[in-house]
């Protein structure tokens, strides 16, 4: 099934929603950068804000370009879509970095293997996010076919699911996490 989208398919609501998202994530990023100076503040918060900004800004740019009449196969539209999906691809990393603290509690009996396993998942995650990001940017940068983007979008989702599942299995055990966050 081939669907042809026109400029009318993108409503003013999309532009308003992404504009609000960009403004909110800029505020979030500014606040997390200021809070980073406080002792004990996780750098994962900054990475989370950057991922959210990439998602919102990419979505706003893509929506605005298509609403202005550019073809979806245009390299600028593909770059905007790649920016948006880069934010989604990077999102599991700050989550894993926050969960890392649950795997490194000193009172845990098996804390050593969990710390090592979580470090390994984070390293694998960084490499896989870089690979998925490269797949996302290939159509925009090198002018590859825009049909290459759907498999990259699926890779983004599968990569995030695998990383987050591994993080849950390693760090959010019943005795490793606060009671409401524990996995039954």
PEJO-V406253 format. One record per residue. N is the residue number from 1. RES is the residue in one letter. PSI is psi in whole degrees, -180 to 180 (999 if undefined). OMEGA is omega in whole degrees, 0 to 359 (none if undefined). Layout:
n=N res=RES psi=PSI omega=OMEGA
n=N res=RES psi=PSI omega=OMEGA
//
This chain:
n=1 res=X psi=124 omega=180
n=2 res=X psi=125 omega=181
n=3 res=X psi=132 omega=178
n=4 res=X psi=117 omega=180
n=5 res=X psi=145 omega=178
n=6 res=X psi=175 omega=180
n=7 res=X psi=-28 omega=180
n=8 res=X psi=-18 omega=181
n=9 res=X psi=-18 omega=179
n=10 res=X psi=113 omega=186
n=11 res=X psi=170 omega=176
n=12 res=X psi=-28 omega=179
n=13 res=X psi=-39 omega=177
n=14 res=X psi=-44 omega=179
n=15 res=X psi=-42 omega=179
n=16 res=X psi=-45 omega=182
n=17 res=X psi=-47 omega=180
n=18 res=X psi=-34 omega=177
n=19 res=X psi=-45 omega=177
n=20 res=X psi=-40 omega=178
n=21 res=X psi=-41 omega=178
n=22 res=X psi=-45 omega=180
n=23 res=X psi=-42 omega=180
n=24 res=X psi=-41 omega=181
n=25 res=X psi=-29 omega=173
n=26 res=X psi=-43 omega=177
n=27 res=X psi=-44 omega=178
n=28 res=X psi=-44 omega=179
n=29 res=X psi=-43 omega=179
n=30 res=X psi=-43 omega=180
n=31 res=X psi=-39 omega=179
n=32 res=X psi=-33 omega=176
n=33 res=X psi=-39 omega=177
n=34 res=X psi=-40 omega=180
n=35 res=X psi=-20 omega=181
n=36 res=X psi=-21 omega=179
n=37 res=X psi=-15 omega=179
n=38 res=X psi=145 omega=179
n=39 res=X psi=140 omega=177
n=40 res=X psi=5 omega=180
n=41 res=X psi=133 omega=181
n=42 res=X psi=137 omega=175
n=43 res=X psi=-14 omega=177
n=44 res=X psi=-30 omega=179
n=45 res=X psi=-39 omega=179
n=46 res=X psi=-45 omega=179
n=47 res=X psi=-39 omega=177
n=48 res=X psi=-44 omega=180
n=49 res=X psi=-38 omega=178
n=50 res=X psi=-42 omega=177
n=51 res=X psi=-43 omega=179
n=52 res=X psi=-39 omega=179
n=53 res=X psi=-42 omega=178
n=54 res=X psi=-43 omega=179
n=55 res=X psi=-51 omega=184
n=56 res=X psi=-44 omega=181
n=57 res=X psi=-42 omega=177
n=58 res=X psi=-41 omega=178
n=59 res=X psi=-40 omega=178
n=60 res=X psi=-45 omega=180
n=61 res=X psi=-45 omega=180
n=62 res=X psi=-47 omega=181
n=63 res=X psi=-43 omega=181
n=64 res=X psi=-42 omega=181
n=65 res=X psi=-43 omega=180
n=66 res=X psi=-39 omega=178
n=67 res=X psi=-28 omega=178
n=68 res=X psi=-5 omega=175
n=69 res=X psi=4 omega=178
n=70 res=X psi=147 omega=177
n=71 res=X psi=148 omega=180
n=72 res=X psi=-20 omega=179
n=73 res=X psi=-2 omega=178
n=74 res=X psi=142 omega=183
n=75 res=X psi=-33 omega=177
n=76 res=X psi=-41 omega=178
n=77 res=X psi=-41 omega=178
n=78 res=X psi=-37 omega=178
n=79 res=X psi=-40 omega=178
n=80 res=X psi=-42 omega=178
n=81 res=X psi=-39 omega=178
n=82 res=X psi=-39 omega=177
n=83 res=X psi=-44 omega=180
n=84 res=X psi=-47 omega=182
n=85 res=X psi=-22 omega=173
n=86 res=X psi=-39 omega=175
n=87 res=X psi=-41 omega=178
n=88 res=X psi=-38 omega=181
n=89 res=X psi=-37 omega=182
n=90 res=X psi=-15 omega=185
n=91 res=X psi=-39 omega=181
n=92 res=X psi=-27 omega=183
n=93 res=X psi=-49 omega=178
n=94 res=X psi=-32 omega=177
n=95 res=X psi=-45 omega=178
n=96 res=X psi=-37 omega=179
n=97 res=X psi=-36 omega=176
n=98 res=X psi=-44 omega=180
n=99 res=X psi=-21 omega=180
n=100 res=X psi=-35 omega=180
n=101 res=X psi=-30 omega=177
n=102 res=X psi=-28 omega=180
n=103 res=X psi=-9 omega=185
n=104 res=X psi=22 omega=176
n=105 res=X psi=130 omega=185
n=106 res=X psi=-27 omega=184
n=107 res=X psi=-7 omega=180
n=108 res=X psi=142 omega=180
n=109 res=X psi=-42 omega=183
n=110 res=X psi=35 omega=186
n=111 res=X psi=-33 omega=184
n=112 res=X psi=-48 omega=180
n=113 res=X psi=-35 omega=180
n=114 res=X psi=-40 omega=177
n=115 res=X psi=-47 omega=180
n=116 res=X psi=-42 omega=180
n=117 res=X psi=-40 omega=180
n=118 res=X psi=-40 omega=175
n=119 res=X psi=-42 omega=180
n=120 res=X psi=-44 omega=179
n=121 res=X psi=-40 omega=180
n=122 res=X psi=-41 omega=178
n=123 res=X psi=-46 omega=178
n=124 res=X psi=-40 omega=178
n=125 res=X psi=-43 omega=179
n=126 res=X psi=-42 omega=179
n=127 res=X psi=-44 omega=181
n=128 res=X psi=-35 omega=176
n=129 res=X psi=-39 omega=177
n=130 res=X psi=-41 omega=179
n=131 res=X psi=-44 omega=178
n=132 res=X psi=-41 omega=179
n=133 res=X psi=-40 omega=177
n=134 res=X psi=-42 omega=177
n=135 res=X psi=-37 omega=181
n=136 res=X psi=-36 omega=185
n=137 res=X psi=-15 omega=181
n=138 res=X psi=-48 omega=181
n=139 res=X psi=-36 omega=183
n=140 res=X psi=-41 omega=186
n=141 res=X psi=-44 omega=185
n=142 res=X psi=0 omega=179
n=143 res=X psi=24 omega=176
n=144 res=X psi=169 omega=180
n=145 res=X psi=136 omega=176
n=146 res=X psi=-14 omega=177
n=147 res=X psi=-12 omega=177
n=148 res=X psi=-17 omega=184
n=149 res=X psi=-41 omega=180
n=150 res=X psi=-44 omega=176
n=151 res=X psi=-33 omega=178
n=152 res=X psi=-37 omega=176
n=153 res=X psi=-41 omega=178
n=154 res=X psi=-39 omega=177
n=155 res=X psi=-37 omega=177
n=156 res=X psi=-48 omega=182
n=157 res=X psi=-46 omega=181
n=158 res=X psi=-39 omega=178
n=159 res=X psi=-46 omega=179
n=160 res=X psi=-43 omega=180
n=161 res=X psi=-44 omega=181
n=162 res=X psi=-44 omega=181
n=163 res=X psi=-45 omega=181
n=164 res=X psi=-37 omega=176
n=165 res=X psi=-44 omega=177
n=166 res=X psi=-42 omega=178
n=167 res=X psi=-41 omega=179
n=168 res=X psi=-47 omega=183
n=169 res=X psi=-32 omega=182
n=170 res=X psi=-47 omega=192
n=171 res=X psi=-27 omega=185
n=172 res=X psi=56 omega=175
n=173 res=X psi=166 omega=185
n=174 res=X psi=-44 omega=183
n=175 res=X psi=-3 omega=183
n=176 res=X psi=-18 omega=185
n=177 res=X psi=159 omega=175
n=178 res=X psi=152 omega=187
n=179 res=X psi=-45 omega=181
n=180 res=X psi=-24 omega=183
n=181 res=X psi=-4 omega=185
n=182 res=X psi=145 omega=178
n=183 res=X psi=127 omega=182
n=184 res=X psi=999 omega=none
//
